[in-house]
Amino acid sequence: LGWAGVFGLCLVASVVWGHAYPAMRVWAVLALVTALGPMGVWAAGLMRRRWGAGGGAGGGGLDAELAPVGVGEGEGAPSFGQRKPA
C-alpha cells in the first residue's frame, strides 16, 4: 500500500502543479494498478469464497467440476483438473 500511496501522490501532484504530460500520468496509473493488483486479486478471492463459486441449478460450480478424480478409490495418485465421471 505504500507504493500505491506514492503513485497516487504522483498523480495528484501532476494535476496540482500542471504537469500534464500524458506519459507521466500513464506511467503513474500503470504503476498504481500494478501496486494495487495483488490486493484486488486477494479481495476477489475473498468475495468468491464468501458468495460461493456459482454453479447454477446443479450447484457446486467450478470447484465441484474440477474435483480430484479417483482419490481414495485405489486408482493410484489423484489427478487434478479432470472432470468427475458421470
A tleap script that builds the chain and sets N, CA, C and O, in Angstrom:
source leaprc.protein.ff14SB
mol = sequence {
  NLEU GLY TRP ALA GLY VAL PHE GLY LEU CYS
  LEU VAL ALA SER VAL VAL TRP GLY HIE ALA
  TYR PRO ALA MET ARG VAL TRP ALA VAL LEU
  ALA LEU VAL THR ALA LEU GLY PRO MET GLY
  VAL TRP ALA ALA GLY LEU MET ARG ARG ARG
  TRP GLY ALA GLY GLY GLY ALA GLY GLY GLY
  GLY LEU ASP ALA GLU LEU ALA PRO VAL GLY
  VAL GLY GLU GLY GLU GLY ALA PRO SER PHE
  GLY GLN ARG LYS PRO CALA
}
set mol.1.N position { 0.814 -1.192 0.000 }
set mol.1.CA position { 0.000 0.000 0.000 }
set mol.1.C position { 0.859 1.258 0.000 }
set mol.1.O position { 0.412 2.320 -0.432 }
set mol.2.N position { 2.073 1.139 0.476 }
set mol.2.CA position { 2.968 2.295 0.489 }
set mol.2.C position { 3.277 2.791 -0.912 }
set mol.2.O position { 3.252 3.992 -1.180 }
set mol.3.N position { 3.573 1.839 -1.814 }
set mol.3.CA position { 3.864 2.241 -3.195 }
set mol.3.C position { 2.622 2.802 -3.871 }
set mol.3.O position { 2.724 3.730 -4.674 }
set mol.4.N position { 1.465 2.261 -3.563 }
set mol.4.CA position { 0.228 2.801 -4.133 }
set mol.4.C position { 0.042 4.246 -3.697 }
set mol.4.O position { -0.412 5.078 -4.482 }
set mol.5.N position { 0.387 4.550 -2.455 }
set mol.5.CA position { 0.317 5.934 -1.976 }
set mol.5.C position { 1.284 6.847 -2.719 }
set mol.5.O position { 0.945 7.979 -3.061 }
set mol.6.N position { 2.484 6.346 -2.962 }
set mol.6.CA position { 3.476 7.146 -3.706 }
set mol.6.C position { 2.963 7.447 -5.110 }
set mol.6.O position { 3.041 8.587 -5.567 }
set mol.7.N position { 2.447 6.448 -5.787 }
set mol.7.CA position { 1.982 6.654 -7.155 }
set mol.7.C position { 0.722 7.507 -7.195 }
set mol.7.O position { 0.522 8.286 -8.127 }
set mol.8.N position { -0.128 7.357 -6.183 }
set mol.8.CA position { -1.307 8.223 -6.088 }
set mol.8.C position { -0.894 9.674 -5.885 }
set mol.8.O position { -1.481 10.578 -6.482 }
set mol.9.N position { 0.113 9.902 -5.047 }
set mol.9.CA position { 0.615 11.262 -4.854 }
set mol.9.C position { 1.242 11.816 -6.129 }
set mol.9.O position { 1.145 13.014 -6.396 }
set mol.10.N position { 1.875 10.967 -6.908 }
set mol.10.CA position { 2.419 11.421 -8.197 }
set mol.10.C position { 1.304 11.918 -9.116 }
set mol.10.O position { 1.456 12.940 -9.785 }
set mol.11.N position { 0.197 11.204 -9.146 }
set mol.11.CA position { -0.934 11.631 -9.964 }
set mol.11.C position { -1.508 12.951 -9.464 }
set mol.11.O position { -1.782 13.855 -10.252 }
set mol.12.N position { -1.686 13.055 -8.160 }
set mol.12.CA position { -2.236 14.287 -7.590 }
set mol.12.C position { -1.289 15.457 -7.841 }
set mol.12.O position { -1.734 16.550 -8.191 }
set mol.13.N position { 0.003 15.237 -7.667 }
set mol.13.CA position { 0.983 16.302 -7.886 }
set mol.13.C position { 1.002 16.750 -9.344 }
set mol.13.O position { 1.181 17.935 -9.625 }
set mol.14.N position { 0.819 15.818 -10.270 }
set mol.14.CA position { 0.826 16.204 -11.686 }
set mol.14.C position { -0.357 17.105 -12.013 }
set mol.14.O position { -0.249 17.981 -12.870 }
set mol.15.N position { -1.487 16.898 -11.338 }
set mol.15.CA position { -2.655 17.752 -11.566 }
set mol.15.C position { -2.463 19.105 -10.889 }
set mol.15.O position { -2.733 20.146 -11.487 }
set mol.16.N position { -1.996 19.089 -9.639 }
set mol.16.CA position { -1.846 20.332 -8.868 }
set mol.16.C position { -0.813 21.254 -9.500 }
set mol.16.O position { -1.045 22.458 -9.613 }
set mol.17.N position { 0.312 20.709 -9.908 }
set mol.17.CA position { 1.398 21.530 -10.442 }
set mol.17.C position { 1.322 21.723 -11.951 }
set mol.17.O position { 2.184 22.378 -12.537 }
set mol.18.N position { 0.299 21.160 -12.583 }
set mol.18.CA position { 0.104 21.387 -14.010 }
set mol.18.C position { 1.030 20.610 -14.930 }
set mol.18.O position { 1.244 21.012 -16.074 }
set mol.19.N position { 1.572 19.525 -14.457 }
set mol.19.CA position { 2.423 18.672 -15.296 }
set mol.19.C position { 1.501 17.734 -16.085 }
set mol.19.O position { 1.206 16.619 -15.655 }
set mol.20.N position { 1.067 18.208 -17.224 }
set mol.20.CA position { 0.035 17.495 -17.978 }
set mol.20.C position { 0.626 16.593 -19.060 }
set mol.20.O position { -0.008 16.378 -20.093 }
set mol.21.N position { 1.817 16.067 -18.841 }
set mol.21.CA position { 2.410 15.176 -19.832 }
set mol.21.C position { 1.689 13.828 -19.771 }
set mol.21.O position { 1.636 13.200 -18.714 }
set mol.22.N position { 1.141 13.389 -20.888 }
set mol.22.CA position { 0.394 12.120 -20.871 }
set mol.22.C position { 1.249 10.937 -20.417 }
set mol.22.O position { 0.767 10.059 -19.702 }
set mol.23.N position { 2.514 10.915 -20.830 }
set mol.23.CA position { 3.375 9.787 -20.446 }
set mol.23.C position { 3.556 9.728 -18.929 }
set mol.23.O position { 3.626 8.639 -18.360 }
set mol.24.N position { 3.632 10.868 -18.279 }
set mol.24.CA position { 3.802 10.892 -16.829 }
set mol.24.C position { 2.565 10.322 -16.132 }
set mol.24.O position { 2.683 9.546 -15.183 }
set mol.25.N position { 1.404 10.704 -16.598 }
set mol.25.CA position { 0.173 10.210 -15.967 }
set mol.25.C position { -0.080 8.743 -16.289 }
set mol.25.O position { -0.546 7.991 -15.432 }
set mol.26.N position { 0.222 8.331 -17.513 }
set mol.26.CA position { 0.048 6.922 -17.872 }
set mol.26.C position { 0.981 6.059 -17.021 }
set mol.26.O position { 0.582 5.002 -16.534 }
set mol.27.N position { 2.220 6.514 -16.845 }
set mol.27.CA position { 3.172 5.776 -16.026 }
set mol.27.C position { 2.647 5.642 -14.595 }
set mol.27.O position { 2.696 4.558 -14.014 }
set mol.28.N position { 2.150 6.732 -14.034 }
set mol.28.CA position { 1.656 6.698 -12.652 }
set mol.28.C position { 0.427 5.801 -12.526 }
set mol.28.O position { 0.292 5.077 -11.539 }
set mol.29.N position { -0.463 5.840 -13.502 }
set mol.29.CA position { -1.663 4.988 -13.450 }
set mol.29.C position { -1.276 3.516 -13.565 }
set mol.29.O position { -1.791 2.688 -12.814 }
set mol.30.N position { -0.381 3.177 -14.490 }
set mol.30.CA position { 0.047 1.778 -14.627 }
set mol.30.C position { 0.754 1.289 -13.370 }
set mol.30.O position { 0.552 0.151 -12.945 }
set mol.31.N position { 1.577 2.140 -12.776 }
set mol.31.CA position { 2.260 1.760 -11.544 }
set mol.31.C position { 1.258 1.585 -10.410 }
set mol.31.O position { 1.405 0.681 -9.588 }
set mol.32.N position { 0.250 2.435 -10.361 }
set mol.32.CA position { -0.785 2.326 -9.326 }
set mol.32.C position { -1.573 1.029 -9.487 }
set mol.32.O position { -1.854 0.347 -8.502 }
set mol.33.N position { -1.925 0.690 -10.714 }
set mol.33.CA position { -2.644 -0.569 -10.972 }
set mol.33.C position { -1.765 -1.760 -10.588 }
set mol.33.O position { -2.254 -2.735 -10.018 }
set mol.34.N position { -0.475 -1.683 -10.898 }
set mol.34.CA position { 0.440 -2.766 -10.550 }
set mol.34.C position { 0.570 -2.910 -9.039 }
set mol.34.O position { 0.645 -4.024 -8.522 }
set mol.35.N position { 0.597 -1.793 -8.338 }
set mol.35.CA position { 0.728 -1.844 -6.876 }
set mol.35.C position { -0.543 -2.357 -6.209 }
set mol.35.O position { -0.469 -3.039 -5.187 }
set mol.36.N position { -1.698 -2.044 -6.768 }
set mol.36.CA position { -2.966 -2.458 -6.163 }
set mol.36.C position { -3.492 -3.785 -6.715 }
set mol.36.O position { -4.460 -4.331 -6.186 }
set mol.37.N position { -2.868 -4.303 -7.764 }
set mol.37.CA position { -3.325 -5.551 -8.384 }
set mol.37.C position { -3.382 -6.736 -7.440 }
set mol.37.O position { -4.406 -7.417 -7.384 }
set mol.38.N position { -2.311 -7.008 -6.689 }
set mol.38.CA position { -2.369 -8.162 -5.774 }
set mol.38.C position { -3.489 -8.041 -4.737 }
set mol.38.O position { -4.108 -9.041 -4.374 }
set mol.39.N position { -3.747 -6.832 -4.267 }
set mol.39.CA position { -4.834 -6.650 -3.299 }
set mol.39.C position { -6.183 -6.906 -3.968 }
set mol.39.O position { -7.092 -7.456 -3.346 }
set mol.40.N position { -6.311 -6.510 -5.225 }
set mol.40.CA position { -7.551 -6.772 -5.958 }
set mol.40.C position { -7.792 -8.260 -6.161 }
set mol.40.O position { -8.922 -8.735 -6.040 }
set mol.41.N position { -6.724 -9.000 -6.473 }
set mol.41.CA position { -6.854 -10.454 -6.635 }
set mol.41.C position { -7.229 -11.096 -5.305 }
set mol.41.O position { -8.068 -11.996 -5.262 }
set mol.42.N position { -6.614 -10.640 -4.228 }
set mol.42.CA position { -6.921 -11.160 -2.896 }
set mol.42.C position { -8.384 -10.889 -2.541 }
set mol.42.O position { -9.078 -11.773 -2.040 }
set mol.43.N position { -8.850 -9.658 -2.804 }
set mol.43.CA position { -10.238 -9.302 -2.492 }
set mol.43.C position { -11.213 -10.124 -3.334 }
set mol.43.O position { -12.266 -10.533 -2.843 }
set mol.44.N position { -10.866 -10.364 -4.598 }
set mol.44.CA position { -11.727 -11.185 -5.453 }
set mol.44.C position { -11.807 -12.611 -4.922 }
set mol.44.O position { -12.869 -13.230 -4.981 }
set mol.45.N position { -10.704 -13.139 -4.407 }
set mol.45.CA position { -10.716 -14.472 -3.809 }
set mol.45.C position { -11.592 -14.538 -2.574 }
set mol.45.O position { -12.310 -15.516 -2.365 }
set mol.46.N position { -11.533 -13.484 -1.746 }
set mol.46.CA position { -12.400 -13.441 -0.564 }
set mol.46.C position { -13.869 -13.399 -0.956 }
set mol.46.O position { -14.697 -14.086 -0.358 }
set mol.47.N position { -14.192 -12.590 -1.962 }
set mol.47.CA position { -15.589 -12.499 -2.404 }
set mol.47.C position { -16.053 -13.830 -2.978 }
set mol.47.O position { -17.191 -14.241 -2.753 }
set mol.48.N position { -15.180 -14.503 -3.715 }
set mol.48.CA position { -15.570 -15.790 -4.296 }
set mol.48.C position { -15.837 -16.817 -3.203 }
set mol.48.O position { -16.782 -17.600 -3.298 }
set mol.49.N position { -14.999 -16.813 -2.160 }
set mol.49.CA position { -15.221 -17.729 -1.048 }
set mol.49.C position { -16.489 -17.384 -0.284 }
set mol.49.O position { -17.219 -18.278 0.145 }
set mol.50.N position { -16.754 -16.099 -0.111 }
set mol.50.CA position { -17.914 -15.676 0.673 }
set mol.50.C position { -19.217 -16.006 -0.049 }
set mol.50.O position { -20.159 -16.502 0.569 }
set mol.51.N position { -19.276 -15.740 -1.332 }
set mol.51.CA position { -20.524 -15.920 -2.080 }
set mol.51.C position { -20.552 -17.197 -2.893 }
set mol.51.O position { -21.489 -17.402 -3.664 }
set mol.52.N position { -19.587 -18.040 -2.754 }
set mol.52.CA position { -19.559 -19.313 -3.455 }
set mol.52.C position { -19.000 -19.168 -4.856 }
set mol.52.O position { -18.736 -18.066 -5.338 }
set mol.53.N position { -18.829 -20.297 -5.485 }
set mol.53.CA position { -18.225 -20.324 -6.809 }
set mol.53.C position { -19.267 -20.315 -7.911 }
set mol.53.O position { -18.913 -20.497 -9.076 }
set mol.54.N position { -20.531 -20.113 -7.594 }
set mol.54.CA position { -21.579 -20.122 -8.620 }
set mol.54.C position { -22.035 -21.539 -8.873 }
set mol.54.O position { -22.037 -22.365 -7.960 }
set mol.55.N position { -22.416 -21.827 -10.086 }
set mol.55.CA position { -22.740 -23.201 -10.428 }
set mol.55.C position { -24.115 -23.397 -11.000 }
set mol.55.O position { -24.319 -24.366 -11.732 }
set mol.56.N position { -25.063 -22.552 -10.719 }
set mol.56.CA position { -26.388 -22.696 -11.300 }
set mol.56.C position { -27.203 -23.788 -10.635 }
set mol.56.O position { -27.077 -24.013 -9.431 }
set mol.57.N position { -28.064 -24.487 -11.431 }
set mol.57.CA position { -29.018 -25.450 -10.890 }
set mol.57.C position { -28.327 -26.672 -10.299 }
set mol.57.O position { -28.783 -27.215 -9.293 }
set mol.58.N position { -27.229 -27.113 -10.917 }
set mol.58.CA position { -26.535 -28.307 -10.436 }
set mol.58.C position { -25.767 -28.055 -9.163 }
set mol.58.O position { -25.488 -28.990 -8.413 }
set mol.59.N position { -25.415 -26.789 -8.901 }
set mol.59.CA position { -24.663 -26.462 -7.697 }
set mol.59.C position { -23.219 -26.916 -7.825 }
set mol.59.O position { -22.858 -27.622 -8.767 }
set mol.60.N position { -22.420 -26.515 -6.893 }
set mol.60.CA position { -21.043 -26.977 -6.868 }
set mol.60.C position { -20.093 -26.079 -7.608 }
set mol.60.O position { -18.987 -25.843 -7.121 }
set mol.61.N position { -20.460 -25.570 -8.744 }
set mol.61.CA position { -19.624 -24.664 -9.511 }
set mol.61.C position { -18.336 -25.309 -9.979 }
set mol.61.O position { -18.262 -26.526 -10.149 }
set mol.62.N position { -17.327 -24.487 -10.185 }
set mol.62.CA position { -16.054 -24.925 -10.734 }
set mol.62.C position { -15.344 -25.878 -9.792 }
set mol.62.O position { -14.712 -26.833 -10.245 }
set mol.63.N position { -15.433 -25.641 -8.497 }
set mol.63.CA position { -14.738 -26.499 -7.550 }
set mol.63.C position { -15.232 -27.936 -7.617 }
set mol.63.O position { -14.431 -28.863 -7.503 }
set mol.64.N position { -16.527 -28.141 -7.799 }
set mol.64.CA position { -17.071 -29.496 -7.878 }
set mol.64.C position { -16.744 -30.133 -9.224 }
set mol.64.O position { -16.536 -31.344 -9.301 }
set mol.65.N position { -16.697 -29.334 -10.276 }
set mol.65.CA position { -16.413 -29.889 -11.596 }
set mol.65.C position { -14.965 -30.329 -11.720 }
set mol.65.O position { -14.672 -31.294 -12.425 }
set mol.66.N position { -14.057 -29.636 -11.047 }
set mol.66.CA position { -12.639 -29.944 -11.168 }
set mol.66.C position { -12.097 -30.625 -9.913 }
set mol.66.O position { -10.926 -30.461 -9.570 }
set mol.67.N position { -12.935 -31.376 -9.241 }
set mol.67.CA position { -12.502 -32.092 -8.048 }
set mol.67.C position { -11.551 -33.212 -8.439 }
set mol.67.O position { -11.594 -33.698 -9.569 }
set mol.68.N position { -10.690 -33.625 -7.510 }
set mol.68.CA position { -9.777 -34.731 -7.809 }
set mol.68.C position { -10.543 -35.997 -8.164 }
set mol.68.O position { -11.570 -36.306 -7.559 }
set mol.69.N position { -10.032 -36.722 -9.149 }
set mol.69.CA position { -10.684 -37.941 -9.613 }
set mol.69.C position { -9.927 -39.131 -9.042 }
set mol.69.O position { -8.701 -39.190 -9.131 }
set mol.70.N position { -10.644 -40.070 -8.463 }
set mol.70.CA position { -10.030 -41.316 -8.028 }
set mol.70.C position { -9.362 -41.252 -6.673 }
set mol.70.O position { -8.611 -42.170 -6.343 }
set mol.71.N position { -9.580 -40.252 -5.885 }
set mol.71.CA position { -8.950 -40.170 -4.573 }
set mol.71.C position { -9.621 -41.160 -3.641 }
set mol.71.O position { -10.846 -41.158 -3.513 }
set mol.72.N position { -8.855 -41.986 -3.003 }
set mol.72.CA position { -9.389 -42.932 -2.036 }
set mol.72.C position { -10.102 -44.124 -2.652 }
set mol.72.O position { -10.745 -44.893 -1.939 }
set mol.73.N position { -9.999 -44.287 -3.947 }
set mol.73.CA position { -10.672 -45.400 -4.610 }
set mol.73.C position { -9.679 -46.451 -5.077 }
set mol.73.O position { -10.038 -47.379 -5.801 }
set mol.74.N position { -8.425 -46.300 -4.659 }
set mol.74.CA position { -7.428 -47.290 -5.047 }
set mol.74.C position { -6.991 -47.190 -6.492 }
set mol.74.O position { -6.491 -48.169 -7.046 }
set mol.75.N position { -7.159 -46.055 -7.111 }
set mol.75.CA position { -6.798 -45.906 -8.522 }
set mol.75.C position { -5.446 -45.240 -8.703 }
set mol.75.O position { -5.137 -44.784 -9.804 }
set mol.76.N position { -4.640 -45.169 -7.674 }
set mol.76.CA position { -3.336 -44.552 -7.805 }
set mol.76.C position { -3.369 -43.107 -7.361 }
set mol.76.O position { -4.219 -42.710 -6.564 }
set mol.77.N position { -2.447 -42.327 -7.876 }
set mol.77.CA position { -2.310 -40.928 -7.472 }
set mol.77.C position { -3.485 -40.106 -8.002 }
set mol.77.O position { -3.993 -40.363 -9.093 }
set mol.78.N position { -3.904 -39.124 -7.224 }
set mol.78.CA position { -5.005 -38.278 -7.704 }
set mol.78.C position { -4.572 -37.446 -8.903 }
set mol.78.O position { -3.427 -37.000 -8.977 }
set mol.79.N position { -5.475 -37.245 -9.825 }
set mol.79.CA position { -5.178 -36.420 -10.994 }
set mol.79.C position { -6.081 -35.198 -10.932 }
set mol.79.O position { -7.300 -35.311 -11.060 }
set mol.80.N position { -5.486 -34.048 -10.737 }
set mol.80.CA position { -6.254 -32.830 -10.568 }
set mol.80.C position { -6.567 -32.196 -11.913 }
set mol.80.O position { -5.809 -32.347 -12.872 }
set mol.81.N position { -7.692 -31.483 -11.978 }
set mol.81.CA position { -8.052 -30.780 -13.189 }
set mol.81.C position { -8.874 -31.600 -14.163 }
set mol.81.O position { -9.199 -31.118 -15.248 }
set mol.82.N position { -9.215 -32.816 -13.804 }
set mol.82.CA position { -10.053 -33.623 -14.679 }
set mol.82.C position { -11.471 -33.624 -14.138 }
set mol.82.O position { -11.689 -33.529 -12.930 }
set mol.83.N position { -12.410 -33.729 -15.025 }
set mol.83.CA position { -13.814 -33.742 -14.601 }
set mol.83.C position { -14.171 -35.076 -13.974 }
set mol.83.O position { -13.616 -36.117 -14.326 }
set mol.84.N position { -15.123 -35.024 -13.027 }
set mol.84.CA position { -15.604 -36.256 -12.396 }
set mol.84.C position { -16.340 -37.092 -13.429 }
set mol.84.O position { -17.014 -36.547 -14.302 }
set mol.85.N position { -16.218 -38.392 -13.337 }
set mol.85.CA position { -17.004 -39.233 -14.246 }
set mol.85.C position { -18.485 -39.113 -13.955 }
set mol.85.O position { -18.893 -38.948 -12.805 }
set mol.86.N position { -19.284 -39.196 -14.998 }
set mol.86.CA position { -20.727 -39.008 -14.848 }
set mol.86.C position { -21.402 -40.179 -14.227 }
set mol.86.O position { -22.618 -40.162 -14.039 }
savepdb mol mol.pdb
quit
